[in-house]
Amino acid sequence: MAIGVYFHPVSMNAQQYNDILRRLDAAGAGAPKGRLYHCCFGEGNELQVFDVFDTQANLDAFAQVLVPITAAANVDPGQPMVSPVQNIIVGT
């Protein structure tokens, strides 16, 4: 079963988010195994992230790369909310 992961950092702006994306790409984790969906939303210093992963194991593997990168970018991701996905509706 897929899982949804919601990150509400204490504070994250577009520059920090883009820095994290660059660092993930450089680490070979820009498109991690098992990630089905990624969305960053919000304004100013209040950007948030929602991801969907196919399994907890793939999320855990990604977290091993993500956590040190967010720390290097001075972003405290807070405690992510992780929950089973009941349904995904994709627009056409």
N, C-alpha and C positions, 0 to 999 in steps of 0.2 A: 504494500500500500504506500502511495506517495505521502510525503509529509510537507507541510508548510512551515516556513521559518520566517518569523517577523523580528527584525532588528529595529529598535528605537534608541539610537545612540543618545548619549547625554547631549552631545552637540556634534554635528557634522555638516560642513558646507560643500559646495560643488567642487572647490579646489581640492579638498581632502578626499572626496569621493573619487574624483578623477585620478588623484595620486594613487589611491588604493587600486583602482583598475589597472593603472600602468604597472604597478608592482606585481599584481597578480599575473598579468600577461608575461612579465619578465621571469616569473617563477614557473611559468608553464601551466598556470591555474586560471587563466582568463575564461576558459570554458570548461569548468570542472566536470569530471565524469558524473553522470547521474543528475545534473541540474537540468530541470525541465523548463524552468521559467525564472526570470529575474526582473525585478521592477524596483527602481529607486524613485521616490516621490517626496514632495514637500517643498519648502521654500527656505531661503536664507540659511541659517545655521541649524535648521530642524529637518534635514533630510533623513528619511527612513528607508528601509529596504525590506522587500518581501521576496523570498525565493521559494521554489518548489523543487524538492529532490525526490528521486525515485525510491531511495532507501536511506535509513538512518546511517548505515555504514558509509555510504558515499558522502553524506553530509559530514560525518565525523572525519573522514579523510580530508575533505576540503577545509574543515576548521583547523586542522593542523598547520595549514599554510596561511589561512586567513588571519588567525589570531595574532601572530607576530607582525604581520603586515599592518593590521589596524593599529597596533601599538606603535609601530615605527611612524605611522602617519598622524600620531597624536589623536586618535579617535578611540573613545571608550564605547564599544558597541552595546554595553549594558548586557543584561541577561536576555538572550533570545527566547521568544515564545515559540515552542515547537509543538505542532499538533497534526494528527492525521488529516489528510485531505479527503473530504467527502465527495467532491465533484469539481471538475474543471470545465468551464464553458468557454470555448474559443470563438471569437467573432469571425465573420467571414468578410 
